[in-house]
């Protein structure tokens, strides 16, 4: 299950880098049912929330 989560988060990071999709759209496109769950998982993995990652 950790490998699946890592793949989803990697895909989400690519979407944040390459698209203008909003956070909820990135969450859905990466296989997360909830943007809140996605944001928490992203922050745990990369140390910053998705919005801060994109702006940084």
mmCIF file as Biopython writes it, N, C-alpha, C and O atoms, coordinates in Angstrom:
data_model
#
loop_
_atom_site.group_PDB
_atom_site.id
_atom_site.type_symbol
_atom_site.label_atom_id
_atom_site.label_alt_id
_atom_site.label_comp_id
_atom_site.label_asym_id
_atom_site.label_entity_id
_atom_site.label_seq_id
_atom_site.pdbx_PDB_ins_code
_atom_site.Cartn_x
_atom_site.Cartn_y
_atom_site.Cartn_z
_atom_site.occupancy
_atom_site.B_iso_or_equiv
_atom_site.auth_seq_id
_atom_site.auth_asym_id
_atom_site.pdbx_PDB_model_num
ATOM 1   N N  . UNK A ? 1  ? 0.818   -1.193 0.000   1.0 0.0 1  A 1 
ATOM 2   C CA . UNK A ? 1  ? 0.000   0.000  0.000   1.0 0.0 1  A 1 
ATOM 3   C C  . UNK A ? 1  ? 0.859   1.254  0.000   1.0 0.0 1  A 1 
ATOM 4   O O  . UNK A ? 1  ? 0.475   2.270  -0.580  1.0 0.0 1  A 1 
ATOM 5   N N  . UNK A ? 2  ? 2.027   1.191  0.649   1.0 0.0 2  A 1 
ATOM 6   C CA . UNK A ? 2  ? 2.922   2.349  0.665   1.0 0.0 2  A 1 
ATOM 7   C C  . UNK A ? 2  ? 3.429   2.687  -0.730  1.0 0.0 2  A 1 
ATOM 8   O O  . UNK A ? 2  ? 3.610   3.859  -1.058  1.0 0.0 2  A 1 
ATOM 9   N N  . UNK A ? 3  ? 3.657   1.673  -1.547  1.0 0.0 3  A 1 
ATOM 10  C CA . UNK A ? 3  ? 4.126   1.912  -2.916  1.0 0.0 3  A 1 
ATOM 11  C C  . UNK A ? 3  ? 3.049   2.617  -3.734  1.0 0.0 3  A 1 
ATOM 12  O O  . UNK A ? 3  ? 3.354   3.496  -4.540  1.0 0.0 3  A 1 
ATOM 13  N N  . UNK A ? 4  ? 1.797   2.235  -3.529  1.0 0.0 4  A 1 
ATOM 14  C CA . UNK A ? 4  ? 0.694   2.875  -4.245  1.0 0.0 4  A 1 
ATOM 15  C C  . UNK A ? 4  ? 0.589   4.338  -3.826  1.0 0.0 4  A 1 
ATOM 16  O O  . UNK A ? 4  ? 0.444   5.221  -4.671  1.0 0.0 4  A 1 
ATOM 17  N N  . UNK A ? 5  ? 0.663   4.593  -2.520  1.0 0.0 5  A 1 
ATOM 18  C CA . UNK A ? 5  ? 0.584   5.977  -2.036  1.0 0.0 5  A 1 
ATOM 19  C C  . UNK A ? 5  ? 1.757   6.800  -2.579  1.0 0.0 5  A 1 
ATOM 20  O O  . UNK A ? 5  ? 1.570   7.946  -2.990  1.0 0.0 5  A 1 
ATOM 21  N N  . UNK A ? 6  ? 2.940   6.234  -2.584  1.0 0.0 6  A 1 
ATOM 22  C CA . UNK A ? 6  ? 4.112   6.945  -3.098  1.0 0.0 6  A 1 
ATOM 23  C C  . UNK A ? 6  ? 3.934   7.274  -4.582  1.0 0.0 6  A 1 
ATOM 24  O O  . UNK A ? 6  ? 4.288   8.367  -5.024  1.0 0.0 6  A 1 
ATOM 25  N N  . UNK A ? 7  ? 3.390   6.334  -5.343  1.0 0.0 7  A 1 
ATOM 26  C CA . UNK A ? 7  ? 3.150   6.580  -6.771  1.0 0.0 7  A 1 
ATOM 27  C C  . UNK A ? 7  ? 2.113   7.678  -6.964  1.0 0.0 7  A 1 
ATOM 28  O O  . UNK A ? 7  ? 2.281   8.542  -7.825  1.0 0.0 7  A 1 
ATOM 29  N N  . UNK A ? 8  ? 1.054   7.654  -6.181  1.0 0.0 8  A 1 
ATOM 30  C CA . UNK A ? 8  ? 0.017   8.687  -6.286  1.0 0.0 8  A 1 
ATOM 31  C C  . UNK A ? 8  ? 0.575   10.063 -5.946  1.0 0.0 8  A 1 
ATOM 32  O O  . UNK A ? 8  ? 0.288   11.044 -6.631  1.0 0.0 8  A 1 
ATOM 33  N N  . UNK A ? 9  ? 1.374   10.129 -4.887  1.0 0.0 9  A 1 
ATOM 34  C CA . UNK A ? 9  ? 1.951   11.408 -4.486  1.0 0.0 9  A 1 
ATOM 35  C C  . UNK A ? 9  ? 2.973   11.905 -5.508  1.0 0.0 9  A 1 
ATOM 36  O O  . UNK A ? 9  ? 3.074   13.108 -5.748  1.0 0.0 9  A 1 
ATOM 37  N N  . UNK A ? 10 ? 3.718   11.001 -6.101  1.0 0.0 10 A 1 
ATOM 38  C CA . UNK A ? 10 ? 4.647   11.386 -7.168  1.0 0.0 10 A 1 
ATOM 39  C C  . UNK A ? 10 ? 3.912   11.939 -8.371  1.0 0.0 10 A 1 
ATOM 40  O O  . UNK A ? 10 ? 4.330   12.934 -8.963  1.0 0.0 10 A 1 
ATOM 41  N N  . UNK A ? 11 ? 2.816   11.292 -8.728  1.0 0.0 11 A 1 
ATOM 42  C CA . UNK A ? 11 ? 1.988   11.773 -9.835  1.0 0.0 11 A 1 
ATOM 43  C C  . UNK A ? 11 ? 1.410   13.148 -9.509  1.0 0.0 11 A 1 
ATOM 44  O O  . UNK A ? 11 ? 1.384   14.035 -10.362 1.0 0.0 11 A 1 
ATOM 45  N N  . UNK A ? 12 ? 0.953   13.316 -8.285  1.0 0.0 12 A 1 
ATOM 46  C CA . UNK A ? 12 ? 0.405   14.608 -7.863  1.0 0.0 12 A 1 
ATOM 47  C C  . UNK A ? 12 ? 1.472   15.691 -7.959  1.0 0.0 12 A 1 
ATOM 48  O O  . UNK A ? 12 ? 1.186   16.800 -8.413  1.0 0.0 12 A 1 
ATOM 49  N N  . UNK A ? 13 ? 2.686   15.390 -7.543  1.0 0.0 13 A 1 
ATOM 50  C CA . UNK A ? 13 ? 3.762   16.379 -7.619  1.0 0.0 13 A 1 
ATOM 51  C C  . UNK A ? 13 ? 4.033   16.774 -9.070  1.0 0.0 13 A 1 
ATOM 52  O O  . UNK A ? 13 ? 4.279   17.945 -9.357  1.0 0.0 13 A 1 
ATOM 53  N N  . UNK A ? 14 ? 3.989   15.809 -9.980  1.0 0.0 14 A 1 
ATOM 54  C CA . UNK A ? 14 ? 4.166   16.116 -11.396 1.0 0.0 14 A 1 
ATOM 55  C C  . UNK A ? 14 ? 3.046   17.022 -11.901 1.0 0.0 14 A 1 
ATOM 56  O O  . UNK A ? 14 ? 3.293   17.961 -12.658 1.0 0.0 14 A 1 
ATOM 57  N N  . UNK A ? 15 ? 1.816   16.738 -11.479 1.0 0.0 15 A 1 
ATOM 58  C CA . UNK A ? 15 ? 0.694   17.579 -11.894 1.0 0.0 15 A 1 
ATOM 59  C C  . UNK A ? 15 ? 0.824   18.997 -11.350 1.0 0.0 15 A 1 
ATOM 60  O O  . UNK A ? 15 ? 0.515   19.963 -12.048 1.0 0.0 15 A 1 
ATOM 61  N N  . UNK A ? 16 ? 1.273   19.122 -10.120 1.0 0.0 16 A 1 
ATOM 62  C CA . UNK A ? 16 ? 1.467   20.454 -9.538  1.0 0.0 16 A 1 
ATOM 63  C C  . UNK A ? 16 ? 2.553   21.224 -10.296 1.0 0.0 16 A 1 
ATOM 64  O O  . UNK A ? 16 ? 2.454   22.440 -10.462 1.0 0.0 16 A 1 
ATOM 65  N N  . UNK A ? 17 ? 3.568   20.525 -10.746 1.0 0.0 17 A 1 
ATOM 66  C CA . UNK A ? 17 ? 4.653   21.165 -11.493 1.0 0.0 17 A 1 
ATOM 67  C C  . UNK A ? 17 ? 4.234   21.555 -12.909 1.0 0.0 17 A 1 
ATOM 68  O O  . UNK A ? 17 ? 4.651   22.595 -13.419 1.0 0.0 17 A 1 
ATOM 69  N N  . UNK A ? 18 ? 3.411   20.724 -13.541 1.0 0.0 18 A 1 
ATOM 70  C CA . UNK A ? 18 ? 3.186   20.862 -14.978 1.0 0.0 18 A 1 
ATOM 71  C C  . UNK A ? 18 ? 1.831   21.419 -15.379 1.0 0.0 18 A 1 
ATOM 72  O O  . UNK A ? 18 ? 1.624   21.726 -16.553 1.0 0.0 18 A 1 
ATOM 73  N N  . UNK A ? 19 ? 0.901   21.558 -14.439 1.0 0.0 19 A 1 
ATOM 74  C CA . UNK A ? 19 ? -0.450  21.996 -14.804 1.0 0.0 19 A 1 
ATOM 75  C C  . UNK A ? 19 ? -0.904  23.137 -13.900 1.0 0.0 19 A 1 
ATOM 76  O O  . UNK A ? 19 ? -0.257  23.474 -12.908 1.0 0.0 19 A 1 
ATOM 77  N N  . UNK A ? 20 ? -2.034  23.715 -14.279 1.0 0.0 20 A 1 
ATOM 78  C CA . UNK A ? 20 ? -2.683  24.734 -13.459 1.0 0.0 20 A 1 
ATOM 79  C C  . UNK A ? 20 ? -3.922  24.181 -12.752 1.0 0.0 20 A 1 
ATOM 80  O O  . UNK A ? 20 ? -4.770  24.948 -12.296 1.0 0.0 20 A 1 
ATOM 81  N N  . UNK A ? 21 ? -4.031  22.861 -12.660 1.0 0.0 21 A 1 
ATOM 82  C CA . UNK A ? 21 ? -5.169  22.255 -11.975 1.0 0.0 21 A 1 
ATOM 83  C C  . UNK A ? 21 ? -5.204  22.718 -10.525 1.0 0.0 21 A 1 
ATOM 84  O O  . UNK A ? 21 ? -4.159  22.891 -9.898  1.0 0.0 21 A 1 
ATOM 85  N N  . UNK A ? 22 ? -6.415  22.920 -9.991  1.0 0.0 22 A 1 
ATOM 86  C CA . UNK A ? 22 ? -6.489  23.274 -8.578  1.0 0.0 22 A 1 
ATOM 87  C C  . UNK A ? 22 ? -6.218  22.024 -7.726  1.0 0.0 22 A 1 
ATOM 88  O O  . UNK A ? 22 ? -6.174  20.905 -8.237  1.0 0.0 22 A 1 
ATOM 89  N N  . UNK A ? 23 ? -6.041  22.240 -6.442  1.0 0.0 23 A 1 
ATOM 90  C CA . UNK A ? 23 ? -5.626  21.162 -5.545  1.0 0.0 23 A 1 
ATOM 91  C C  . UNK A ? 23 ? -6.635  20.020 -5.547  1.0 0.0 23 A 1 
ATOM 92  O O  . UNK A ? 23 ? -6.241  18.854 -5.545  1.0 0.0 23 A 1 
ATOM 93  N N  . UNK A ? 24 ? -7.916  20.331 -5.551  1.0 0.0 24 A 1 
ATOM 94  C CA . UNK A ? 24 ? -8.936  19.274 -5.568  1.0 0.0 24 A 1 
ATOM 95  C C  . UNK A ? 24 ? -8.855  18.452 -6.849  1.0 0.0 24 A 1 
ATOM 96  O O  . UNK A ? 24 ? -9.029  17.234 -6.812  1.0 0.0 24 A 1 
ATOM 97  N N  . UNK A ? 25 ? -8.594  19.098 -7.973  1.0 0.0 25 A 1 
ATOM 98  C CA . UNK A ? 25 ? -8.467  18.374 -9.238  1.0 0.0 25 A 1 
ATOM 99  C C  . UNK A ? 25 ? -7.221  17.484 -9.235  1.0 0.0 25 A 1 
ATOM 100 O O  . UNK A ? 25 ? -7.258  16.352 -9.719  1.0 0.0 25 A 1 
ATOM 101 N N  . UNK A ? 26 ? -6.134  17.998 -8.694  1.0 0.0 26 A 1 
ATOM 102 C CA . UNK A ? 26 ? -4.909  17.195 -8.586  1.0 0.0 26 A 1 
ATOM 103 C C  . UNK A ? 26 ? -5.159  15.987 -7.686  1.0 0.0 26 A 1 
ATOM 104 O O  . UNK A ? 26 ? -4.725  14.875 -7.989  1.0 0.0 26 A 1 
ATOM 105 N N  . UNK A ? 27 ? -5.857  16.214 -6.587  1.0 0.0 27 A 1 
ATOM 106 C CA . UNK A ? 27 ? -6.175  15.112 -5.673  1.0 0.0 27 A 1 
ATOM 107 C C  . UNK A ? 27 ? -6.955  14.016 -6.391  1.0 0.0 27 A 1 
ATOM 108 O O  . UNK A ? 27 ? -6.600  12.839 -6.316  1.0 0.0 27 A 1 
ATOM 109 N N  . UNK A ? 28 ? -8.019  14.412 -7.087  1.0 0.0 28 A 1 
ATOM 110 C CA . UNK A ? 28 ? -8.840  13.423 -7.817  1.0 0.0 28 A 1 
ATOM 111 C C  . UNK A ? 28 ? -8.035  12.715 -8.895  1.0 0.0 28 A 1 
ATOM 112 O O  . UNK A ? 28 ? -8.116  11.494 -9.032  1.0 0.0 28 A 1 
ATOM 113 N N  . UNK A ? 29 ? -7.256  13.476 -9.661  1.0 0.0 29 A 1 
ATOM 114 C CA . UNK A ? 29 ? -6.476  12.884 -10.752 1.0 0.0 29 A 1 
ATOM 115 C C  . UNK A ? 29 ? -5.401  11.941 -10.238 1.0 0.0 29 A 1 
ATOM 116 O O  . UNK A ? 29 ? -4.915  11.086 -10.979 1.0 0.0 29 A 1 
ATOM 117 N N  . UNK A ? 30 ? -5.031  12.091 -8.982  1.0 0.0 30 A 1 
ATOM 118 C CA . UNK A ? 30 ? -3.993  11.244 -8.382  1.0 0.0 30 A 1 
ATOM 119 C C  . UNK A ? 30 ? -4.564  10.088 -7.575  1.0 0.0 30 A 1 
ATOM 120 O O  . UNK A ? 30 ? -3.817  9.319  -6.971  1.0 0.0 30 A 1 
ATOM 121 N N  . UNK A ? 31 ? -5.888  9.964  -7.563  1.0 0.0 31 A 1 
ATOM 122 C CA . UNK A ? 31 ? -6.509  8.822  -6.910  1.0 0.0 31 A 1 
ATOM 123 C C  . UNK A ? 31 ? -6.917  9.033  -5.468  1.0 0.0 31 A 1 
ATOM 124 O O  . UNK A ? 31 ? -7.236  8.068  -4.773  1.0 0.0 31 A 1 
ATOM 125 N N  . UNK A ? 32 ? -6.917  10.280 -4.997  1.0 0.0 32 A 1 
ATOM 126 C CA . UNK A ? 32 ? -7.361  10.575 -3.630  1.0 0.0 32 A 1 
ATOM 127 C C  . UNK A ? 32 ? -8.827  10.982 -3.663  1.0 0.0 32 A 1 
ATOM 128 O O  . UNK A ? 32 ? -9.232  11.793 -4.496  1.0 0.0 32 A 1 
ATOM 129 N N  . UNK A ? 33 ? -9.616  10.425 -2.764  1.0 0.0 33 A 1 
ATOM 130 C CA . UNK A ? 33 ? -11.047 10.720 -2.721  1.0 0.0 33 A 1 
ATOM 131 C C  . UNK A ? 33 ? -11.333 12.090 -2.126  1.0 0.0 33 A 1 
ATOM 132 O O  . UNK A ? 33 ? -12.355 12.707 -2.429  1.0 0.0 33 A 1 
ATOM 133 N N  . UNK A ? 34 ? -10.431 12.560 -1.282  1.0 0.0 34 A 1 
ATOM 134 C CA . UNK A ? 34 ? -10.656 13.815 -0.571  1.0 0.0 34 A 1 
ATOM 135 C C  . UNK A ? 34 ? -9.450  14.733 -0.737  1.0 0.0 34 A 1 
ATOM 136 O O  . UNK A ? 34 ? -8.313  14.296 -0.556  1.0 0.0 34 A 1 
ATOM 137 N N  . UNK A ? 35 ? -9.685  16.004 -1.080  1.0 0.0 35 A 1 
ATOM 138 C CA . UNK A ? 35 ? -8.552  16.932 -1.151  1.0 0.0 35 A 1 
ATOM 139 C C  . UNK A ? 35 ? -7.890  17.149 0.210   1.0 0.0 35 A 1 
ATOM 140 O O  . UNK A ? 35 ? -6.698  17.447 0.272   1.0 0.0 35 A 1 
ATOM 141 N N  . UNK A ? 36 ? -8.643  17.004 1.292   1.0 0.0 36 A 1 
ATOM 142 C CA . UNK A ? 36 ? -8.076  17.144 2.629   1.0 0.0 36 A 1 
ATOM 143 C C  . UNK A ? 36 ? -7.110  15.995 2.933   1.0 0.0 36 A 1 
ATOM 144 O O  . UNK A ? 36 ? -6.022  16.213 3.466   1.0 0.0 36 A 1 
ATOM 145 N N  . UNK A ? 37 ? -7.515  14.789 2.592   1.0 0.0 37 A 1 
ATOM 146 C CA . UNK A ? 37 ? -6.650  13.625 2.776   1.0 0.0 37 A 1 
ATOM 147 C C  . UNK A ? 37 ? -5.399  13.762 1.907   1.0 0.0 37 A 1 
ATOM 148 O O  . UNK A ? 37 ? -4.291  13.470 2.356   1.0 0.0 37 A 1 
ATOM 149 N N  . UNK A ? 38 ? -5.581  14.204 0.678   1.0 0.0 38 A 1 
ATOM 150 C CA . UNK A ? 38 ? -4.448  14.415 -0.219  1.0 0.0 38 A 1 
ATOM 151 C C  . UNK A ? 38 ? -3.468  15.433 0.360   1.0 0.0 38 A 1 
ATOM 152 O O  . UNK A ? 38 ? -2.261  15.194 0.380   1.0 0.0 38 A 1 
ATOM 153 N N  . UNK A ? 39 ? -3.982  16.559 0.827   1.0 0.0 39 A 1 
ATOM 154 C CA . UNK A ? 39 ? -3.113  17.611 1.368   1.0 0.0 39 A 1 
ATOM 155 C C  . UNK A ? 39 ? -2.313  17.113 2.573   1.0 0.0 39 A 1 
ATOM 156 O O  . UNK A ? 39 ? -1.128  17.416 2.712   1.0 0.0 39 A 1 
ATOM 157 N N  . UNK A ? 40 ? -2.965  16.357 3.428   1.0 0.0 40 A 1 
ATOM 158 C CA . UNK A ? 40 ? -2.286  15.813 4.611   1.0 0.0 40 A 1 
ATOM 159 C C  . UNK A ? 40 ? -1.195  14.822 4.200   1.0 0.0 40 A 1 
ATOM 160 O O  . UNK A ? 40 ? -0.083  14.863 4.725   1.0 0.0 40 A 1 
ATOM 161 N N  . UNK A ? 41 ? -1.519  13.934 3.260   1.0 0.0 41 A 1 
ATOM 162 C CA . UNK A ? 41 ? -0.541  12.945 2.802   1.0 0.0 41 A 1 
ATOM 163 C C  . UNK A ? 41 ? 0.628   13.629 2.081   1.0 0.0 41 A 1 
ATOM 164 O O  . UNK A ? 41 ? 1.781   13.237 2.259   1.0 0.0 41 A 1 
ATOM 165 N N  . UNK A ? 42 ? 0.335   14.639 1.277   1.0 0.0 42 A 1 
ATOM 166 C CA . UNK A ? 42 ? 1.377   15.363 0.556   1.0 0.0 42 A 1 
ATOM 167 C C  . UNK A ? 42 ? 2.318   16.056 1.541   1.0 0.0 42 A 1 
ATOM 168 O O  . UNK A ? 42 ? 3.538   15.992 1.388   1.0 0.0 42 A 1 
ATOM 169 N N  . UNK A ? 43 ? 1.756   16.713 2.542   1.0 0.0 43 A 1 
ATOM 170 C CA . UNK A ? 43 ? 2.554   17.404 3.552   1.0 0.0 43 A 1 
ATOM 171 C C  . UNK A ? 43 ? 3.422   16.414 4.337   1.0 0.0 43 A 1 
ATOM 172 O O  . UNK A ? 43 ? 4.580   16.710 4.632   1.0 0.0 43 A 1 
ATOM 173 N N  . UNK A ? 44 ? 2.881   15.263 4.672   1.0 0.0 44 A 1 
ATOM 174 C CA . UNK A ? 44 ? 3.658   14.250 5.389   1.0 0.0 44 A 1 
ATOM 175 C C  . UNK A ? 44 ? 4.834   13.757 4.547   1.0 0.0 44 A 1 
ATOM 176 O O  . UNK A ? 44 ? 5.922   13.529 5.076   1.0 0.0 44 A 1 
ATOM 177 N N  . UNK A ? 45 ? 4.622   13.594 3.250   1.0 0.0 45 A 1 
ATOM 178 C CA . UNK A ? 45 ? 5.655   13.045 2.345   1.0 0.0 45 A 1 
ATOM 179 C C  . UNK A ? 45 ? 6.708   14.079 1.962   1.0 0.0 45 A 1 
ATOM 180 O O  . UNK A ? 45 ? 7.900   13.773 1.950   1.0 0.0 45 A 1 
ATOM 181 N N  . UNK A ? 46 ? 6.272   15.320 1.644   1.0 0.0 46 A 1 
ATOM 182 C CA . UNK A ? 46 ? 7.180   16.313 1.078   1.0 0.0 46 A 1 
ATOM 183 C C  . UNK A ? 46 ? 7.496   17.475 2.023   1.0 0.0 46 A 1 
ATOM 184 O O  . UNK A ? 46 ? 8.326   18.323 1.696   1.0 0.0 46 A 1 
ATOM 185 N N  . UNK A ? 47 ? 6.853   17.523 3.175   1.0 0.0 47 A 1 
ATOM 186 C CA . UNK A ? 47 ? 7.178   18.532 4.168   1.0 0.0 47 A 1 
ATOM 187 C C  . UNK A ? 47 ? 6.477   19.866 4.017   1.0 0.0 47 A 1 
ATOM 188 O O  . UNK A ? 47 ? 6.628   20.746 4.865   1.0 0.0 47 A 1 
ATOM 189 N N  . UNK A ? 48 ? 5.713   20.027 2.950   1.0 0.0 48 A 1 
ATOM 190 C CA . UNK A ? 48 ? 4.946   21.255 2.721   1.0 0.0 48 A 1 
ATOM 191 C C  . UNK A ? 48 ? 3.598   20.872 2.126   1.0 0.0 48 A 1 
ATOM 192 O O  . UNK A ? 48 ? 3.492   19.842 1.461   1.0 0.0 48 A 1 
ATOM 193 N N  . UNK A ? 49 ? 2.562   21.684 2.351   1.0 0.0 49 A 1 
ATOM 194 C CA . UNK A ? 49 ? 1.281   21.398 1.705   1.0 0.0 49 A 1 
ATOM 195 C C  . UNK A ? 49 ? 1.376   21.639 0.198   1.0 0.0 49 A 1 
ATOM 196 O O  . UNK A ? 49 ? 2.273   22.350 -0.255  1.0 0.0 49 A 1 
ATOM 197 N N  . UNK A ? 50 ? 0.474   21.062 -0.574  1.0 0.0 50 A 1 
ATOM 198 C CA . UNK A ? 50 ? 0.542   21.196 -2.032  1.0 0.0 50 A 1 
ATOM 199 C C  . UNK A ? 50 ? 0.539   22.644 -2.515  1.0 0.0 50 A 1 
ATOM 200 O O  . UNK A ? 50 ? 1.245   22.977 -3.468  1.0 0.0 50 A 1 
ATOM 201 N N  . UNK A ? 51 ? -0.237  23.499 -1.878  1.0 0.0 51 A 1 
ATOM 202 C CA . UNK A ? 51 ? -0.286  24.898 -2.322  1.0 0.0 51 A 1 
ATOM 203 C C  . UNK A ? 51 ? 1.055   25.587 -2.113  1.0 0.0 51 A 1 
ATOM 204 O O  . UNK A ? 51 ? 1.470   26.380 -2.958  1.0 0.0 51 A 1 
ATOM 205 N N  . UNK A ? 52 ? 1.737   25.308 -1.021  1.0 0.0 52 A 1 
ATOM 206 C CA . UNK A ? 52 ? 3.049   25.884 -0.769  1.0 0.0 52 A 1 
ATOM 207 C C  . UNK A ? 52 ? 4.096   25.294 -1.718  1.0 0.0 52 A 1 
ATOM 208 O O  . UNK A ? 52 ? 5.003   25.997 -2.162  1.0 0.0 52 A 1 
ATOM 209 N N  . UNK A ? 53 ? 3.968   24.019 -2.022  1.0 0.0 53 A 1 
ATOM 210 C CA . UNK A ? 53 ? 4.891   23.377 -2.971  1.0 0.0 53 A 1 
ATOM 211 C C  . UNK A ? 53 ? 4.799   24.068 -4.324  1.0 0.0 53 A 1 
ATOM 212 O O  . UNK A ? 53 ? 5.818   24.377 -4.942  1.0 0.0 53 A 1 
ATOM 213 N N  . UNK A ? 54 ? 3.595   24.306 -4.774  1.0 0.0 54 A 1 
ATOM 214 C CA . UNK A ? 54 ? 3.396   24.928 -6.086  1.0 0.0 54 A 1 
ATOM 215 C C  . UNK A ? 54 ? 3.928   26.349 -6.107  1.0 0.0 54 A 1 
ATOM 216 O O  . UNK A ? 54 ? 4.558   26.753 -7.085  1.0 0.0 54 A 1 
ATOM 217 N N  . UNK A ? 55 ? 3.691   27.107 -5.062  1.0 0.0 55 A 1 
ATOM 218 C CA . UNK A ? 55 ? 4.114   28.516 -5.069  1.0 0.0 55 A 1 
ATOM 219 C C  . UNK A ? 55 ? 5.603   28.667 -4.795  1.0 0.0 55 A 1 
ATOM 220 O O  . UNK A ? 55 ? 6.181   29.720 -5.065  1.0 0.0 55 A 1 
ATOM 221 N N  . UNK A ? 56 ? 6.221   27.630 -4.266  1.0 0.0 56 A 1 
ATOM 222 C CA . UNK A ? 56 ? 7.637   27.705 -3.894  1.0 0.0 56 A 1 
ATOM 223 C C  . UNK A ? 56 ? 8.510   27.303 -4.994  1.0 0.0 56 A 1 
ATOM 224 O O  . UNK A ? 56 ? 9.732   27.310 -4.846  1.0 0.0 56 A 1 
#
